[in-house]
């Protein structure tokens, strides 16, 4: 992957990511059914389809990266209605605020963006590590990416480390007692189950990592 990502690259990445997440609808619903109402995959599908429609409305020009992310968040949130839609939208909004008016992102910019996403989710969702949420995969991956970039590693290598950290964080949720959302009502019944949101983030990291190897 090149040292920078242009706005057109980001748009292509997000569209492909949305298509990939839609294909995982059944997996997400199945995971969510163990501790929630089983509609996580449907929420993600509706939100991602809305984002794809937004992207497909572009002509030959692309908005600044910050504006693009913010608009993705708006389209996702307006077309869904669940706790996860709020979390997903917040990640887009935080990414947009971090990117601002930039037309391309360096690895250092991406590190700041990931950190902003993690901070945004923690603040809006009032969550911390150990609450058995997506944050348990998101925060470690953001930290790992940041550390890797600081060491001078390439974007692809940094993504590999972030993906591994996300997977470790996801696995750690298996022994946690849920403190947030519907899962918290079920107590010890779901303590051995992986958090569905953390799986979603791992799938995001897997896609971005694979995409970075191919461009």
C-alpha positions as YAML, in Angstrom:
chain: A
units: angstrom
residues:
- id: 1
  name: UNK
  ca: [0.00, 0.00, 0.00]
- id: 2
  name: UNK
  ca: [1.24, 3.50, -0.78]
- id: 3
  name: UNK
  ca: [2.38, 5.83, 2.01]
- id: 4
  name: UNK
  ca: [-0.80, 7.91, 1.71]
- id: 5
  name: UNK
  ca: [-4.49, 7.24, 1.05]
- id: 6
  name: UNK
  ca: [-6.33, 9.72, -1.16]
- id: 7
  name: UNK
  ca: [-10.00, 10.51, -0.70]
- id: 8
  name: UNK
  ca: [-10.85, 8.27, -3.67]
- id: 9
  name: UNK
  ca: [-8.94, 5.42, -2.00]
- id: 10
  name: UNK
  ca: [-10.89, 5.91, 1.23]
- id: 11
  name: UNK
  ca: [-14.21, 5.88, -0.63]
- id: 12
  name: UNK
  ca: [-13.28, 2.65, -2.42]
- id: 13
  name: UNK
  ca: [-12.18, 1.11, 0.88]
- id: 14
  name: UNK
  ca: [-15.40, 2.00, 2.71]
- id: 15
  name: UNK
  ca: [-17.62, 0.77, -0.11]
- id: 16
  name: UNK
  ca: [-15.83, -2.57, -0.20]
- id: 17
  name: UNK
  ca: [-15.92, -2.81, 3.58]
- id: 18
  name: UNK
  ca: [-19.67, -2.24, 3.59]
- id: 19
  name: UNK
  ca: [-20.18, -4.98, 1.02]
- id: 20
  name: UNK
  ca: [-18.05, -7.33, 3.10]
- id: 21
  name: UNK
  ca: [-19.96, -6.61, 6.31]
- id: 22
  name: UNK
  ca: [-23.29, -7.19, 4.55]
- id: 23
  name: UNK
  ca: [-22.07, -10.65, 3.59]
- id: 24
  name: UNK
  ca: [-21.54, -11.38, 7.30]
- id: 25
  name: UNK
  ca: [-25.16, -10.58, 8.23]
- id: 26
  name: UNK
  ca: [-26.02, -14.13, 9.26]
- id: 27
  name: UNK
  ca: [-22.91, -14.44, 11.43]
- id: 28
  name: UNK
  ca: [-23.62, -11.18, 13.24]
- id: 29
  name: UNK
  ca: [-27.27, -12.04, 13.83]
- id: 30
  name: UNK
  ca: [-26.34, -15.47, 15.19]
- id: 31
  name: UNK
  ca: [-23.81, -14.00, 17.61]
- id: 32
  name: UNK
  ca: [-26.18, -11.27, 18.72]
- id: 33
  name: UNK
  ca: [-28.99, -13.75, 19.35]
- id: 34
  name: UNK
  ca: [-26.97, -15.31, 22.15]
- id: 35
  name: UNK
  ca: [-27.00, -12.15, 24.23]
- id: 36
  name: UNK
  ca: [-29.31, -9.70, 22.47]
- id: 37
  name: UNK
  ca: [-32.28, -9.58, 20.15]
- id: 38
  name: UNK
  ca: [-30.47, -11.04, 17.15]
- id: 39
  name: UNK
  ca: [-30.79, -8.05, 14.83]
- id: 40
  name: UNK
  ca: [-27.17, -6.86, 14.73]
- id: 41
  name: UNK
  ca: [-26.58, -8.21, 11.24]
- id: 42
  name: UNK
  ca: [-29.76, -6.58, 9.97]
- id: 43
  name: UNK
  ca: [-28.78, -3.23, 11.48]
- id: 44
  name: UNK
  ca: [-25.38, -3.43, 9.83]
- id: 45
  name: UNK
  ca: [-26.87, -4.44, 6.50]
- id: 46
  name: UNK
  ca: [-29.34, -1.53, 6.46]
- id: 47
  name: UNK
  ca: [-26.66, 0.93, 7.53]
- id: 48
  name: UNK
  ca: [-24.09, -0.32, 5.04]
- id: 49
  name: UNK
  ca: [-26.58, -0.30, 2.19]
- id: 50
  name: UNK
  ca: [-27.36, 3.33, 3.00]
- id: 51
  name: UNK
  ca: [-23.66, 4.17, 2.91]
- id: 52
  name: UNK
  ca: [-23.26, 2.37, -0.42]
- id: 53
  name: UNK
  ca: [-26.17, 4.31, -1.90]
- id: 54
  name: UNK
  ca: [-24.55, 7.52, -0.74]
- id: 55
  name: UNK
  ca: [-21.23, 6.54, -2.32]
- id: 56
  name: UNK
  ca: [-22.84, 5.46, -5.56]
- id: 57
  name: UNK
  ca: [-24.33, 8.93, -5.87]
- id: 58
  name: UNK
  ca: [-20.87, 10.45, -6.36]
- id: 59
  name: UNK
  ca: [-19.80, 11.68, -9.76]
- id: 60
  name: UNK
  ca: [-16.15, 12.05, -10.68]
- id: 61
  name: UNK
  ca: [-15.31, 14.18, -7.64]
- id: 62
  name: UNK
  ca: [-15.00, 13.21, -4.00]
- id: 63
  name: UNK
  ca: [-15.58, 15.24, -0.84]
- id: 64
  name: UNK
  ca: [-12.84, 15.93, 1.72]
- id: 65
  name: UNK
  ca: [-12.21, 12.84, 3.82]
- id: 66
  name: UNK
  ca: [-13.67, 14.35, 6.97]
- id: 67
  name: UNK
  ca: [-16.89, 15.33, 5.26]
- id: 68
  name: UNK
  ca: [-17.12, 11.90, 3.67]
- id: 69
  name: UNK
  ca: [-16.88, 10.10, 7.01]
- id: 70
  name: UNK
  ca: [-19.38, 12.42, 8.66]
- id: 71
  name: UNK
  ca: [-21.86, 11.88, 5.84]
- id: 72
  name: UNK
  ca: [-21.38, 8.10, 6.08]
- id: 73
  name: UNK
  ca: [-22.25, 8.35, 9.77]
- id: 74
  name: UNK
  ca: [-25.38, 10.36, 9.02]
- id: 75
  name: UNK
  ca: [-26.59, 7.91, 6.38]
- id: 76
  name: UNK
  ca: [-25.87, 4.92, 8.60]
- id: 77
  name: UNK
  ca: [-27.66, 6.36, 11.61]
- id: 78
  name: UNK
  ca: [-30.65, 7.69, 9.68]
- id: 79
  name: UNK
  ca: [-31.37, 4.27, 8.17]
- id: 80
  name: UNK
  ca: [-31.00, 2.15, 11.30]
- id: 81
  name: UNK
  ca: [-32.32, 2.23, 14.83]
- id: 82
  name: UNK
  ca: [-30.35, 0.40, 17.47]
- id: 83
  name: UNK
  ca: [-27.59, 0.84, 20.02]
- id: 84
  name: UNK
  ca: [-25.05, -0.39, 17.49]
- id: 85
  name: UNK
  ca: [-26.14, 2.17, 14.91]
- id: 86
  name: UNK
  ca: [-25.27, 4.90, 17.43]
- id: 87
  name: UNK
  ca: [-21.85, 3.33, 18.00]
- id: 88
  name: UNK
  ca: [-21.17, 2.92, 14.27]
- id: 89
  name: UNK
  ca: [-22.25, 6.47, 13.56]
- id: 90
  name: UNK
  ca: [-20.02, 7.78, 16.33]
- id: 91
  name: UNK
  ca: [-17.03, 6.01, 14.80]
- id: 92
  name: UNK
  ca: [-17.74, 7.68, 11.47]
- id: 93
  name: UNK
  ca: [-18.28, 11.08, 13.12]
- id: 94
  name: UNK
  ca: [-15.07, 10.82, 15.16]
- id: 95
  name: UNK
  ca: [-13.12, 9.73, 12.09]
- id: 96
  name: UNK
  ca: [-14.54, 12.68, 10.20]
- id: 97
  name: UNK
  ca: [-13.59, 15.17, 12.89]
- id: 98
  name: UNK
  ca: [-10.08, 13.73, 12.97]
- id: 99
  name: UNK
  ca: [-9.61, 13.81, 9.18]
- id: 100
  name: UNK
  ca: [-11.09, 17.29, 8.76]
- id: 101
  name: UNK
  ca: [-10.58, 18.83, 5.34]
- id: 102
  name: UNK
  ca: [-7.70, 16.58, 4.34]
- id: 103
  name: UNK
  ca: [-7.68, 15.16, 0.82]
- id: 104
  name: UNK
  ca: [-5.33, 12.32, 1.76]
- id: 105
  name: UNK
  ca: [-4.20, 10.53, 4.91]
- id: 106
  name: UNK
  ca: [-0.74, 9.44, 5.99]
- id: 107
  name: UNK
  ca: [-0.17, 6.51, 8.33]
- id: 108
  name: UNK
  ca: [0.22, 9.04, 11.13]
- id: 109
  name: UNK
  ca: [-3.14, 10.57, 10.22]
- id: 110
  name: UNK
  ca: [-4.72, 7.10, 10.23]
- id: 111
  name: UNK
  ca: [-3.29, 6.45, 13.70]
- id: 112
  name: UNK
  ca: [-4.90, 9.65, 14.99]
- id: 113
  name: UNK
  ca: [-8.14, 8.68, 13.26]
- id: 114
  name: UNK
  ca: [-8.28, 5.25, 14.92]
- id: 115
  name: UNK
  ca: [-7.55, 6.79, 18.31]
- id: 116
  name: UNK
  ca: [-10.30, 9.37, 17.76]
- id: 117
  name: UNK
  ca: [-12.76, 6.59, 16.93]
- id: 118
  name: UNK
  ca: [-11.88, 4.71, 20.12]
- id: 119
  name: UNK
  ca: [-12.15, 7.88, 22.22]
- id: 120
  name: UNK
  ca: [-15.47, 8.76, 20.61]
- id: 121
  name: UNK
  ca: [-16.99, 5.37, 21.34]
- id: 122
  name: UNK
  ca: [-15.75, 5.46, 24.94]
- id: 123
  name: UNK
  ca: [-17.23, 8.92, 25.50]
- id: 124
  name: UNK
  ca: [-20.56, 8.49, 23.73]
- id: 125
  name: UNK
  ca: [-21.15, 4.94, 24.89]
- id: 126
  name: UNK
  ca: [-19.76, 5.55, 28.39]
- id: 127
  name: UNK
  ca: [-17.74, 2.35, 28.13]
- id: 128
  name: UNK
  ca: [-14.30, 1.25, 29.20]
- id: 129
  name: UNK
  ca: [-12.17, -1.84, 28.71]
- id: 130
  name: UNK
  ca: [-13.74, -4.86, 30.38]
- id: 131
  name: UNK
  ca: [-17.37, -3.87, 29.76]
- id: 132
  name: UNK
  ca: [-17.70, -6.58, 27.07]
- id: 133
  name: UNK
  ca: [-18.36, -4.31, 24.10]
- id: 134
  name: UNK
  ca: [-16.83, -3.47, 20.73]
- id: 135
  name: UNK
  ca: [-14.47, -1.16, 22.63]
- id: 136
  name: UNK
  ca: [-12.60, -4.20, 23.96]
- id: 137
  name: UNK
  ca: [-11.43, -4.90, 20.40]
- id: 138
  name: UNK
  ca: [-11.40, -1.30, 19.11]
- id: 139
  name: UNK
  ca: [-9.18, 0.27, 21.76]
- id: 140
  name: UNK
  ca: [-6.38, -2.34, 21.66]
- id: 141
  name: UNK
  ca: [-6.30, -2.24, 17.86]
- id: 142
  name: UNK
  ca: [-6.07, 1.56, 17.82]
- id: 143
  name: UNK
  ca: [-3.26, 1.46, 20.37]
- id: 144
  name: UNK
  ca: [-1.39, -1.23, 18.44]
- id: 145
  name: UNK
  ca: [-1.69, 0.67, 15.16]
- id: 146
  name: UNK
  ca: [-0.43, 3.86, 16.81]
- id: 147
  name: UNK
  ca: [2.57, 2.10, 18.37]
- id: 148
  name: UNK
  ca: [3.46, 0.42, 15.09]
- id: 149
  name: UNK
  ca: [3.33, 3.66, 13.13]
- id: 150
  name: UNK
  ca: [5.48, 5.39, 15.76]
- id: 151
  name: UNK
  ca: [8.10, 2.68, 15.16]
- id: 152
  name: UNK
  ca: [8.12, 3.54, 11.47]
- id: 153
  name: UNK
  ca: [6.30, 0.46, 10.24]
- id: 154
  name: UNK
  ca: [4.35, 0.53, 6.98]
- id: 155
  name: UNK
  ca: [0.59, 0.99, 6.92]
- id: 156
  name: UNK
  ca: [0.12, -2.68, 6.02]
- id: 157
  name: UNK
  ca: [2.39, -3.91, 8.81]
- id: 158
  name: UNK
  ca: [0.67, -1.59, 11.29]
- id: 159
  name: UNK
  ca: [-2.70, -2.95, 10.18]
- id: 160
  name: UNK
  ca: [-1.49, -6.50, 10.74]
- id: 161
  name: UNK
  ca: [-0.58, -5.61, 14.31]
- id: 162
  name: UNK
  ca: [-3.89, -3.80, 14.80]
- id: 163
  name: UNK
  ca: [-5.82, -6.80, 13.49]
- id: 164
  name: UNK
  ca: [-4.00, -9.15, 15.85]
- id: 165
  name: UNK
  ca: [-4.69, -6.83, 18.79]
- id: 166
  name: UNK
  ca: [-8.37, -6.66, 17.82]
- id: 167
  name: UNK
  ca: [-8.59, -10.45, 17.75]
- id: 168
  name: UNK
  ca: [-6.95, -10.70, 21.17]
- id: 169
  name: UNK
  ca: [-9.37, -8.11, 22.53]
- id: 170
  name: UNK
  ca: [-12.33, -9.97, 21.04]
- id: 171
  name: UNK
  ca: [-11.22, -13.24, 22.60]
- id: 172
  name: UNK
  ca: [-10.86, -11.54, 25.98]
- id: 173
  name: UNK
  ca: [-14.60, -10.75, 26.01]
- id: 174
  name: UNK
  ca: [-15.42, -14.44, 26.41]
- id: 175
  name: UNK
  ca: [-14.71, -14.31, 30.11]
- id: 176
  name: UNK
  ca: [-16.28, -10.93, 30.80]
- id: 177
  name: UNK
  ca: [-19.59, -10.15, 32.43]
- id: 178
  name: UNK
  ca: [-21.51, -7.70, 30.24]
- id: 179
  name: UNK
  ca: [-22.11, -4.31, 31.85]
- id: 180
  name: UNK
  ca: [-23.78, -2.50, 28.95]
- id: 181
  name: UNK
  ca: [-26.95, -3.12, 26.95]
- id: 182
  name: UNK
  ca: [-29.26, -6.11, 26.70]
- id: 183
  name: UNK
  ca: [-26.45, -8.57, 27.39]
- id: 184
  name: UNK
  ca: [-26.02, -7.10, 30.87]
- id: 185
  name: UNK
  ca: [-29.52, -8.32, 31.76]
- id: 186
  name: UNK
  ca: [-28.48, -11.93, 31.20]
- id: 187
  name: UNK
  ca: [-25.69, -11.99, 33.75]
- id: 188
  name: UNK
  ca: [-23.60, -15.16, 33.86]
- id: 189
  name: UNK
  ca: [-25.62, -16.82, 31.10]
- id: 190
  name: UNK
  ca: [-23.51, -15.10, 28.46]
- id: 191
  name: UNK
  ca: [-20.22, -14.74, 30.29]
- id: 192
  name: UNK
  ca: [-18.60, -17.42, 28.11]
- id: 193
  name: UNK
  ca: [-19.87, -15.89, 24.86]
- id: 194
  name: UNK
  ca: [-17.80, -13.55, 22.74]
- id: 195
  name: UNK
  ca: [-19.18, -10.03, 22.37]
- id: 196
  name: UNK
  ca: [-20.81, -9.68, 18.96]
- id: 197
  name: UNK
  ca: [-19.72, -6.06, 18.52]
- id: 198
  name: UNK
  ca: [-16.09, -7.00, 19.06]
- id: 199
  name: UNK
  ca: [-16.43, -9.60, 16.30]
- id: 200
  name: UNK
  ca: [-17.72, -6.90, 13.97]
- id: 201
  name: UNK
  ca: [-14.62, -4.82, 14.63]
- id: 202
  name: UNK
  ca: [-12.36, -7.79, 13.97]
- id: 203
  name: UNK
  ca: [-14.11, -8.29, 10.61]
- id: 204
  name: UNK
  ca: [-13.47, -4.61, 9.86]
- id: 205
  name: UNK
  ca: [-9.79, -5.01, 10.69]
- id: 206
  name: UNK
  ca: [-9.54, -8.18, 8.61]
- id: 207
  name: UNK
  ca: [-10.99, -6.46, 5.57]
- id: 208
  name: UNK
  ca: [-8.81, -3.34, 5.83]
- id: 209
  name: UNK
  ca: [-5.70, -5.46, 6.36]
- id: 210
  name: UNK
  ca: [-6.42, -7.63, 3.33]
- id: 211
  name: UNK
  ca: [-7.30, -4.56, 1.24]
- id: 212
  name: UNK
  ca: [-4.01, -2.89, 2.19]
- id: 213
  name: UNK
  ca: [-2.07, -5.86, 0.85]
- id: 214
  name: UNK
  ca: [-3.73, -5.60, -2.54]
- id: 215
  name: UNK
  ca: [-3.22, -1.90, -3.31]
...
